Amino acid sequence: NFAVNEVFVHNCDHPDILKFINAKKDQDSLKNFNLSVLITDDFMKALEADESYELKFDDKVYGELKASEVWAIIMQTNWQYAEPGVLFIDTIGYMDPLYYHAESWPVSTNPCGEVPLPHNGSCLLASLNIVKYLVPKLKTSNGNVFERTYEIDEHLLANDTIATVRALDTIIDKSYYPLAKYKERHQQDRRMGIGVTGVANALEIMGYSYGTPDYIEQQSKLLETIRNVAYTTSAILAKERGPFPLYDEKSYCAGGFFKTLPDNIQKLIHENGLRNALLLSIAPTGTISLCADNVSSGIEPPYSLTAKRLVHMNDGQREVEVNDYAYERYGVAGKTAYEVTAEEHVDVLCAAQKYIDHAVSKTCNVYGQIAGQGSGVTYDEF
């Protein structure tokens, strides 16, 4: 019921779950750890029906709690302390391509949640900066140029995706691991997490407003290209170098994510196997996005168009002004995080997850009164 894999997690039905949820109220303990609650399908059914659920450990029942009240406490504590997060562990398990191998079942995630991991698992991440694939496109009317726009160079994006898959696969064998068991586990599944950054900047430069149906359609097209090329490359690599050791054709090809792949890629995997059990992930990319001329991070909108940041220099700290990439380079004032509705945030997240075999790190900014205030459970009671 308790696992450490860079994130501390607790099952939602553990007898001590309320103490765990409120752990960050003590700002001196566990302050450098990420906390998440493992949410089950049974909990969500109880939440939807406004029912109670049992608390148990080692098959012994210790009592019950109202699911809606536990959910309200999680939301309130997350609002105050940015934790705990929630992991929908049953959904993660069902969609995980290695569902058939018990020792590979996800028990936690890396710190930002985009890579569900088994015991001793490792994450190997790389992000493609989408603003670098923008190329000019001239719209014409009756043969006369009247507007300059941009589009994604899909050929270049595909080539870079191929190179990234091959590079990361090599890194798995060339890396130095802190413990031998990490190396052994990583070489068994050969997982990697190719993702994106600068998506919001790129698509808004192209003329699409963040979170709208047209924006989501373009984002889906972009992520579909990366997914298809990554899986095709891994299947070709399996023919060249052999599939990952835990690959079992019958079991792998019965998995939930495999069934979302196009027929031609499924056929190629049946023929060759697959070099890497998982290939895709969308990380927050905060630091690398800032270093890459402050492009929008991951699939997030820019937090602000201009901001002050403290930078550590040789002569000490210095406050500098940092401008959003699209705003500074193209004069495009895209939607910022708090101008995007909660529904638009969730729509962008859900659309992206369809093309990702690991997970997506996404912040959904929500306004309004916290649900559950005034209920039978008070937040300071536990």
VOPAGU-2260 file (C-alpha; in pm, 1 decimal, decimal comma):
REM VOPAGU-2260
SITE   aa  ch    i         X         Y         Z
SITE  ASN   A    0       0,0       0,0       0,0
SITE  PHE   A    1     298,4     232,3      15,0
SITE  ALA   A    2     561,2     272,2    -254,3
SITE  VAL   A    3     853,7     502,7    -308,3
SITE  ASN   A    4     948,5     582,6    -665,3
SITE  GLU   A    5    1042,8     949,5    -646,0
SITE  VAL   A    6     682,0    1012,9    -536,9
SITE  PHE   A    7     525,8     899,0    -209,4
SITE  VAL   A    8     187,7     738,4    -275,4
SITE  HIS   A    9     -92,4     596,6     -61,1
SITE  ASN   A   10    -401,3     401,5    -162,0
SITE  CYS   A   11    -725,9     595,5    -126,3
SITE  ASP   A   12    -869,1     311,2      84,0
SITE  HIS   A   13    -579,6     293,3     333,8
SITE  PRO   A   14    -689,6     352,2     696,4
SITE  ASP   A   15    -437,7     638,4     729,3
SITE  ILE   A   16    -535,7     811,4     406,0
SITE  LEU   A   17    -653,3    1135,6     573,0
SITE  LYS   A   18    -326,4    1172,5     764,0
SITE  PHE   A   19    -140,7    1123,6     436,6
SITE  ILE   A   20    -352,9    1379,9     250,8
SITE  ASN   A   21    -284,4    1638,5     520,4
SITE  ALA   A   22      87,3    1560,9     557,5
SITE  LYS   A   23     196,9    1878,9     377,1
SITE  LYS   A   24      19,2    2097,1     634,3
SITE  ASP   A   25     331,0    2032,8     841,0
SITE  GLN   A   26     570,2    2247,9     639,0
SITE  ASP   A   27     878,7    2106,3     812,9
SITE  SER   A   28     830,3    1738,3     726,9
SITE  LEU   A   29     831,6    1581,6     378,8
SITE  LYS   A   30     875,9    1927,0     226,5
SITE  ASN   A   31    1106,6    1793,5     -46,8
SITE  PHE   A   32     880,6    1503,2    -144,4
SITE  ASN   A   33     592,8    1477,7    -390,3
SITE  LEU   A   34     276,0    1313,0    -258,6
SITE  SER   A   35      -4,5    1149,4    -455,2
SITE  VAL   A   36    -315,8     947,5    -371,9
SITE  LEU   A   37    -383,1     631,7    -572,6
SITE  ILE   A   38    -746,4     666,7    -683,0
SITE  THR   A   39    -930,9     347,1    -779,8
SITE  ASP   A   40   -1232,1     293,9   -1003,0
SITE  ASP   A   41   -1432,8     187,2    -696,0
SITE  PHE   A   42   -1355,6     519,5    -527,5
SITE  MET   A   43   -1469,8     713,3    -834,3
SITE  LYS   A   44   -1793,3     512,5    -849,7
SITE  ALA   A   45   -1857,0     593,7    -482,9
SITE  LEU   A   46   -1777,7     959,1    -551,5
SITE  GLU   A   47   -2019,4     973,2    -843,4
SITE  ALA   A   48   -2294,5     804,6    -639,8
SITE  ASP   A   49   -2217,3    1014,9    -328,5
SITE  GLU   A   50   -2158,1     697,3    -127,7
SITE  SER   A   51   -1910,9     575,8     133,2
SITE  TYR   A   52   -1630,0     330,2      72,3
SITE  GLU   A   53   -1434,4      94,0     296,9
SITE  LEU   A   54   -1090,9     156,5     447,0
SITE  LYS   A   55    -886,4    -162,7     460,3
SITE  PHE   A   56    -539,3    -304,2     501,0
SITE  ASP   A   57    -428,7    -666,3     465,5
SITE  ASP   A   58    -788,8    -766,5     393,3
SITE  LYS   A   59    -908,9    -620,8     724,5
SITE  VAL   A   60   -1172,4    -345,1     718,0
SITE  TYR   A   61   -1101,2     -50,1     951,1
SITE  GLY   A   62   -1402,9     166,3     877,4
SITE  GLU   A   63   -1542,3     377,7     595,7
SITE  LEU   A   64   -1546,3     733,8     466,1
SITE  LYS   A   65   -1769,0     936,8     238,7
SITE  ALA   A   66   -1590,1     954,5     -97,5
SITE  SER   A   67   -1710,0    1309,9    -166,2
SITE  GLU   A   68   -1569,1    1432,4     165,6
SITE  VAL   A   69   -1229,8    1271,0     104,3
SITE  TRP   A   70   -1225,6    1421,1    -245,9
SITE  ALA   A   71   -1306,6    1766,3    -104,7
SITE  ILE   A   72   -1018,0    1742,5     142,1
SITE  ILE   A   73    -779,5    1640,5    -138,4
SITE  MET   A   74    -891,7    1939,4    -345,6
SITE  GLN   A   75    -863,1    2183,2     -53,9
SITE  THR   A   76    -517,2    2060,9      45,8
SITE  ASN   A   77    -400,4    2068,0    -314,5
SITE  TRP   A   78    -521,6    2427,1    -341,8
SITE  GLN   A   79    -332,3    2527,7     -28,7
SITE  TYR   A   80     -11,7    2326,6     -68,5
SITE  ALA   A   81     -12,5    2208,7    -433,6
SITE  GLU   A   82     -36,3    1850,5    -305,5
SITE  PRO   A   83    -134,5    1573,9    -294,4
SITE  GLY   A   84    -184,4    1486,5    -655,7
SITE  VAL   A   85    -407,9    1200,9    -764,8
SITE  LEU   A   86    -317,3     899,4    -977,5
SITE  PHE   A   87    -600,2     701,7   -1136,2
SITE  ILE   A   88    -416,7     377,7   -1078,6
SITE  ASP   A   89    -672,9     136,4   -1229,1
SITE  THR   A   90    -685,8     331,9   -1555,7
SITE  ILE   A   91    -305,7     353,8   -1558,6
SITE  GLY   A   92    -283,0     -21,9   -1514,3
SITE  TYR   A   93    -538,1    -103,4   -1782,7
SITE  MET   A   94    -377,5     117,0   -2046,6
SITE  ASP   A   95     -16,2      30,6   -1959,0
SITE  PRO   A   96     134,8    -170,9   -2246,5
SITE  LEU   A   97     305,8    -399,3   -1991,4
SITE  TYR   A   98     -17,8    -481,4   -1807,0
SITE  TYR   A   99      57,2    -852,4   -1854,2
SITE  HIS   A  100     383,1    -850,4   -1657,3
SITE  ALA   A  101     317,2    -822,9   -1282,5
SITE  GLU   A  102     661,7    -689,3   -1191,9
SITE  SER   A  103     612,1    -406,5   -1443,3
SITE  TRP   A  104     282,7    -280,4   -1300,8
SITE  PRO   A  105     303,6      92,9   -1220,8
SITE  VAL   A  106     316,4     166,0    -849,0
SITE  SER   A  107     398,1     535,9    -863,6
SITE  THR   A  108     530,7     802,7   -1099,4
SITE  ASN   A  109     823,2    1034,3   -1145,5
SITE  PRO   A  110     785,3    1371,3    -962,5
SITE  CYS   A  111     559,1    1543,6   -1216,4
SITE  GLY   A  112     340,6    1244,6   -1292,1
SITE  GLU   A  113     408,4    1200,0   -1663,2
SITE  VAL   A  114     580,7     859,6   -1629,4
SITE  PRO   A  115     399,7     586,1   -1431,1
SITE  LEU   A  116     673,7     349,9   -1315,1
SITE  PRO   A  117     717,8       4,4   -1161,1
SITE  HIS   A  118     949,7     -62,2    -870,0
SITE  ASN   A  119    1306,2      36,2    -969,8
SITE  GLY   A  120    1178,6     197,6   -1290,5
SITE  SER   A  121    1358,4     483,3   -1465,0
SITE  CYS   A  122    1234,0     764,5   -1685,7
SITE  LEU   A  123    1429,5     874,0   -1993,3
SITE  LEU   A  124    1279,0    1191,5   -2138,9
SITE  ALA   A  125    1329,0    1413,1   -2443,1
SITE  SER   A  126    1112,0    1694,3   -2575,4
SITE  LEU   A  127    1074,4    1824,5   -2930,2
SITE  ASN   A  128    1051,8    2205,2   -2941,9
SITE  ILE   A  129     760,0    2259,1   -3179,2
SITE  VAL   A  130     829,3    2627,3   -3250,8
SITE  LYS   A  131    1143,3    2510,3   -3435,4
SITE  TYR   A  132     926,4    2332,8   -3692,9
SITE  LEU   A  133     734,5    2643,6   -3798,7
SITE  VAL   A  134     780,8    2737,6   -4164,4
SITE  PRO   A  135     626,2    3032,3   -4352,0
SITE  LYS   A  136     313,7    2976,6   -4557,1
SITE  LEU   A  137     171,7    3240,8   -4788,6
SITE  LYS   A  138    -204,0    3264,8   -4834,2
SITE  THR   A  139    -315,3    3410,9   -5164,9
SITE  SER   A  140    -633,8    3563,0   -5304,0
SITE  ASN   A  141    -676,6    3575,9   -5684,4
SITE  GLY   A  142    -303,3    3519,0   -5719,3
SITE  ASN   A  143    -209,0    3807,6   -5491,2
SITE  VAL   A  144     -27,0    3742,7   -5163,4
SITE  PHE   A  145    -224,8    3901,3   -4882,1
SITE  GLU   A  146    -133,3    3714,5   -4564,1
SITE  ARG   A  147     177,5    3546,8   -4424,5
SITE  THR   A  148     104,4    3250,1   -4196,6
SITE  TYR   A  149     291,2    2948,1   -4067,0
SITE  GLU   A  150     259,7    2571,0   -4072,2
SITE  ILE   A  151     444,1    2274,0   -3920,9
SITE  ASP   A  152     718,9    2112,2   -4128,4
SITE  GLU   A  153     595,7    1755,9   -4074,1
SITE  HIS   A  154     881,5    1600,2   -4271,5
SITE  LEU   A  155    1142,9    1760,0   -4044,8
SITE  LEU   A  156     940,2    1669,3   -3735,0
SITE  ALA   A  157     923,0    1305,4   -3847,4
SITE  ASN   A  158    1297,6    1291,4   -3915,2
SITE  ASP   A  159    1378,1    1434,4   -3573,0
SITE  THR   A  160    1141,0    1186,9   -3406,8
SITE  ILE   A  161    1323,2     899,1   -3577,4
SITE  ALA   A  162    1658,7    1034,2   -3459,9
SITE  THR   A  163    1529,2    1080,2   -3104,7
SITE  VAL   A  164    1398,4     722,9   -3075,7
SITE  ARG   A  165    1728,7     582,0   -3198,6
SITE  ALA   A  166    1933,7     809,1   -2972,1
SITE  LEU   A  167    1735,3     732,7   -2656,8
SITE  ASP   A  168    1742,5     359,7   -2726,1
SITE  THR   A  169    2122,0     379,1   -2736,8
SITE  ILE   A  170    2131,4     586,2   -2416,8
SITE  ILE   A  171    1955,6     304,2   -2230,0
SITE  ASP   A  172    2262,8      84,9   -2280,5
SITE  LYS   A  173    2529,8     354,2   -2253,0
SITE  SER   A  174    2405,8     524,9   -1935,2
SITE  TYR   A  175    2558,4     490,3   -1590,4
SITE  TYR   A  176    2293,8     377,8   -1339,3
SITE  PRO   A  177    2321,0     446,3    -963,5
SITE  LEU   A  178    2222,0      85,9    -884,4
SITE  ALA   A  179    2241,8    -232,9   -1089,1
SITE  LYS   A  180    1871,8    -309,2   -1033,6
SITE  TYR   A  181    1777,2      15,6   -1212,2
SITE  LYS   A  182    1983,0     -83,2   -1515,1
SITE  GLU   A  183    1836,5    -433,3   -1517,8
SITE  ARG   A  184    1479,4    -303,1   -1500,1
SITE  HIS   A  185    1535,7     -37,8   -1768,2
SITE  GLN   A  186    1692,6    -282,8   -2009,8
SITE  GLN   A  187    1398,0    -518,3   -1960,0
SITE  ASP   A  188    1136,2    -273,7   -2086,0
SITE  ARG   A  189    1360,2     -17,0   -2263,8
SITE  ARG   A  190    1103,4     257,3   -2199,7
SITE  MET   A  191    1151,6     617,3   -2307,4
SITE  GLY   A  192     936,6     929,6   -2302,4
SITE  ILE   A  193     943,8    1147,3   -2614,0
SITE  GLY   A  194     734,2    1458,2   -2569,9
SITE  VAL   A  195     686,5    1814,6   -2683,0
SITE  THR   A  196     730,6    2170,9   -2568,6
SITE  GLY   A  197     638,0    2505,4   -2721,8
SITE  VAL   A  198     309,1    2366,2   -2855,4
SITE  ALA   A  199      92,0    2658,9   -2743,6
SITE  ASN   A  200     334,5    2913,6   -2886,9
SITE  ALA   A  201     358,5    2729,8   -3218,2
SITE  LEU   A  202     -14,1    2676,5   -3268,1
SITE  GLU   A  203    -106,4    3031,3   -3166,0
SITE  ILE   A  204     156,5    3169,1   -3405,0
SITE  MET   A  205     -24,3    2958,4   -3668,6
SITE  GLY   A  206    -348,8    3136,4   -3573,9
SITE  TYR   A  207    -521,6    2886,7   -3343,1
SITE  SER   A  208    -654,1    3004,9   -3005,9
SITE  TYR   A  209    -557,0    2778,7   -2714,0
SITE  GLY   A  210    -819,6    2522,7   -2614,8
SITE  THR   A  211   -1057,8    2581,5   -2905,2
SITE  PRO   A  212   -1172,6    2287,8   -3123,2
SITE  ASP   A  213    -946,6    2400,6   -3410,2
SITE  TYR   A  214    -649,8    2426,1   -3173,8
SITE  ILE   A  215    -712,4    2077,3   -3035,6
SITE  GLU   A  216    -746,7    1937,2   -3387,0
SITE  GLN   A  217    -402,4    2074,7   -3477,3
SITE  GLN   A  218    -248,3    1951,6   -3152,1
SITE  SER   A  219    -390,7    1604,0   -3218,6
SITE  LYS   A  220    -250,0    1602,6   -3569,2
SITE  LEU   A  221      91,5    1697,7   -3432,9
SITE  LEU   A  222      94,1    1433,1   -3157,6
SITE  GLU   A  223     -42,7    1167,4   -3391,3
SITE  THR   A  224     251,9    1223,3   -3624,5
SITE  ILE   A  225     501,4    1184,8   -3339,8
SITE  ARG   A  226     325,5     872,7   -3208,0
SITE  ASN   A  227     308,6     701,8   -3546,4
SITE  VAL   A  228     669,6     777,6   -3636,2
SITE  ALA   A  229     798,3     675,5   -3290,7
SITE  TYR   A  230     620,3     339,1   -3296,9
SITE  THR   A  231     719,1     270,8   -3655,7
SITE  THR   A  232    1082,2     346,2   -3571,7
SITE  SER   A  233    1075,3     122,1   -3264,0
SITE  ALA   A  234     931,5    -164,6   -3469,8
SITE  ILE   A  235    1208,4    -120,6   -3728,3
SITE  LEU   A  236    1464,8    -111,6   -3446,5
SITE  ALA   A  237    1322,4    -437,7   -3312,6
SITE  LYS   A  238    1401,4    -600,3   -3645,1
SITE  GLU   A  239    1756,0    -457,0   -3635,8
SITE  ARG   A  240    1843,2    -503,6   -3267,4
SITE  GLY   A  241    1573,4    -731,3   -3127,7
SITE  PRO   A  242    1256,6    -650,2   -2927,3
SITE  PHE   A  243    1263,1    -550,4   -2559,9
SITE  PRO   A  244    1313,2    -862,0   -2341,6
SITE  LEU   A  245     964,5    -851,8   -2184,6
SITE  TYR   A  246     793,1    -839,7   -2523,9
SITE  ASP   A  247     528,1   -1107,5   -2567,6
SITE  GLU   A  248     344,2   -1063,4   -2894,8
SITE  LYS   A  249       9,4   -1213,7   -2793,6
SITE  SER   A  250     -12,6   -1029,8   -2461,3
SITE  TYR   A  251     133,2    -699,5   -2579,1
SITE  CYS   A  252     -91,2    -684,5   -2883,3
SITE  ALA   A  253    -400,3    -742,3   -2666,9
SITE  GLY   A  254    -325,3    -427,7   -2465,1
SITE  GLY   A  255    -539,0    -117,0   -2451,7
SITE  PHE   A  256    -289,9     127,6   -2600,3
SITE  PHE   A  257    -181,5    -108,0   -2879,7
SITE  LYS   A  258    -541,8    -113,9   -3004,6
SITE  THR   A  259    -532,6     264,1   -3054,5
SITE  LEU   A  260    -248,6     238,2   -3308,1
SITE  PRO   A  261    -321,4     249,3   -3683,4
SITE  ASP   A  262    -362,8     -89,0   -3855,3
SITE  ASN   A  263     -40,9     -57,7   -4056,3
SITE  ILE   A  264     165,5       1,2   -3741,5
SITE  GLN   A  265      -6,8    -286,0   -3560,7
SITE  LYS   A  266      82,6    -508,4   -3854,8
SITE  LEU   A  267     446,5    -394,2   -3844,5
SITE  ILE   A  268     468,5    -471,9   -3471,9
SITE  HIS   A  269     318,0    -817,0   -3527,6
SITE  GLU   A  270     587,4    -879,4   -3788,9
SITE  ASN   A  271     891,5    -730,9   -3611,3
SITE  GLY   A  272     807,2    -692,8   -3245,1
SITE  LEU   A  273     886,0    -366,0   -3065,5
SITE  ARG   A  274    1218,0    -237,7   -2934,6
SITE  ASN   A  275    1069,6     -19,7   -2658,8
SITE  ALA   A  276     771,5    -104,1   -2437,9
SITE  LEU   A  277     669,7     261,9   -2403,7
SITE  LEU   A  278     783,1     559,1   -2611,4
SITE  LEU   A  279     584,3     871,9   -2533,3
SITE  SER   A  280     534,7    1115,6   -2248,2
SITE  ILE   A  281     458,4    1486,1   -2210,9
SITE  ALA   A  282     662,1    1642,1   -1930,3
SITE  PRO   A  283     624,7    1993,1   -1780,3
SITE  THR   A  284     955,7    2101,4   -1943,5
SITE  GLY   A  285     967,8    2415,5   -1728,9
SITE  THR   A  286    1343,0    2467,4   -1710,3
SITE  ILE   A  287    1429,9    2354,2   -2061,5
SITE  SER   A  288    1151,7    2568,9   -2207,5
SITE  LEU   A  289    1284,9    2871,7   -2022,6
SITE  CYS   A  290    1634,0    2798,7   -2155,7
SITE  ALA   A  291    1493,5    2759,5   -2509,1
SITE  ASP   A  292    1407,2    3131,3   -2529,5
SITE  ASN   A  293    1111,7    3095,4   -2289,4
SITE  VAL   A  294     878,9    2899,3   -2514,8
SITE  SER   A  295     550,3    2780,1   -2367,0
SITE  SER   A  296     616,5    2462,9   -2168,0
SITE  GLY   A  297     483,6    2117,6   -2258,2
SITE  ILE   A  298     126,9    2155,0   -2379,3
SITE  GLU   A  299      64,3    2444,2   -2138,8
SITE  PRO   A  300     -33,6    2798,0   -2237,3
SITE  PRO   A  301     220,2    3064,3   -2132,9
SITE  TYR   A  302     180,2    3156,2   -1767,6
SITE  SER   A  303     224,8    3523,1   -1856,3
SITE  LEU   A  304     345,9    3723,3   -2154,6
SITE  THR   A  305     614,2    3896,0   -1948,7
SITE  ALA   A  306     755,2    3823,6   -1604,5
SITE  LYS   A  307    1041,7    3902,7   -1366,6
SITE  ARG   A  308    1274,1    3617,6   -1269,3
SITE  LEU   A  309    1573,5    3587,9   -1038,7
SITE  VAL   A  310    1876,5    3449,2   -1223,1
SITE  HIS   A  311    2191,1    3327,9   -1045,4
SITE  MET   A  312    2495,8    3482,3   -1211,3
SITE  ASN   A  313    2866,4    3473,4   -1122,7
SITE  ASP   A  314    2830,3    3806,9    -947,0
SITE  GLY   A  315    2516,6    3702,1    -756,3
SITE  GLN   A  316    2141,7    3710,7    -813,2
SITE  ARG   A  317    2004,0    3937,2   -1079,6
SITE  GLU   A  318    1641,8    4016,3   -1162,8
SITE  VAL   A  319    1569,6    3993,9   -1534,3
SITE  GLU   A  320    1259,5    4042,5   -1744,5
SITE  VAL   A  321    1155,3    3737,1   -1943,1
SITE  ASN   A  322     911,8    3762,4   -2232,6
SITE  ASP   A  323     702,7    3486,6   -2384,5
SITE  TYR   A  324     859,1    3354,5   -2707,4
SITE  ALA   A  325     555,6    3406,1   -2931,8
SITE  TYR   A  326     493,2    3751,0   -2790,5
SITE  GLU   A  327     852,9    3867,3   -2825,9
SITE  ARG   A  328     943,9    3706,3   -3158,9
SITE  TYR   A  329     612,2    3716,3   -3347,7
SITE  GLY   A  330     404,5    3975,7   -3164,2
SITE  VAL   A  331     143,7    3710,3   -3084,5
SITE  ALA   A  332     -25,1    3768,4   -2748,5
SITE  GLY   A  333    -162,2    3419,5   -2690,5
SITE  LYS   A  334    -397,1    3315,5   -2412,9
SITE  THR   A  335    -226,4    3294,9   -2074,8
SITE  ALA   A  336    -297,2    3021,1   -1819,7
SITE  TYR   A  337    -562,3    3214,9   -1628,9
SITE  GLU   A  338    -740,7    3324,2   -1948,8
SITE  VAL   A  339    -801,7    2962,1   -2041,0
SITE  THR   A  340   -1118,2    2810,8   -1894,0
SITE  ALA   A  341   -1101,1    2498,2   -1679,7
SITE  GLU   A  342   -1292,3    2311,6   -1949,7
SITE  GLU   A  343   -1040,9    2416,4   -2215,8
SITE  HIS   A  344    -750,9    2302,9   -1997,6
SITE  VAL   A  345    -912,1    1959,7   -1951,7
SITE  ASP   A  346   -1005,7    1931,7   -2320,2
SITE  VAL   A  347    -643,7    1992,3   -2421,3
SITE  LEU   A  348    -522,9    1734,4   -2167,3
SITE  CYS   A  349    -771,2    1463,4   -2266,0
SITE  ALA   A  350    -704,5    1511,4   -2637,0
SITE  ALA   A  351    -328,2    1481,6   -2582,9
SITE  GLN   A  352    -350,0    1168,0   -2368,4
SITE  LYS   A  353    -501,2     970,4   -2657,6
SITE  TYR   A  354    -162,5     973,9   -2830,9
SITE  ILE   A  355      57,7     910,9   -2525,6
SITE  ASP   A  356     141,3     565,7   -2385,0
SITE  HIS   A  357     283,2     698,9   -2055,5
SITE  ALA   A  358     104,2    1009,0   -1923,5
SITE  VAL   A  359      76,6    1386,6   -1959,9
SITE  SER   A  360     176,9    1650,8   -1707,8
SITE  LYS   A  361     -78,5    1932,6   -1728,3
SITE  THR   A  362    -188,3    2210,6   -1496,0
SITE  CYS   A  363    -558,6    2296,4   -1504,0
SITE  ASN   A  364    -624,0    2636,9   -1348,9
SITE  VAL   A  365    -962,4    2638,5   -1174,4
SITE  TYR   A  366   -1151,7    2922,0   -1010,4
SITE  GLY   A  367   -1451,0    2899,7    -779,6
SITE  GLN   A  368   -1543,8    2782,5    -431,9
SITE  ILE   A  369   -1392,3    2451,5    -326,6
SITE  ALA   A  370   -1660,1    2182,8    -338,9
SITE  GLY   A  371   -1732,6    2022,0      -5,0
SITE  GLN   A  372   -1685,4    2321,3     223,5
SITE  GLY   A  373   -1946,3    2309,8     493,5
SITE  SER   A  374   -1976,0    1931,2     471,1
SITE  GLY   A  375   -1964,9    1702,5     770,7
SITE  VAL   A  376   -1583,6    1679,0     766,1
SITE  THR   A  377   -1368,5    1979,4     849,9
SITE  TYR   A  378   -1025,2    2018,1     697,2
SITE  ASP   A  379    -846,8    2066,0    1029,5
SITE  GLU   A  380   -1016,2    1770,2    1195,8
SITE  PHE   A  381    -746,4    1518,9    1097,3
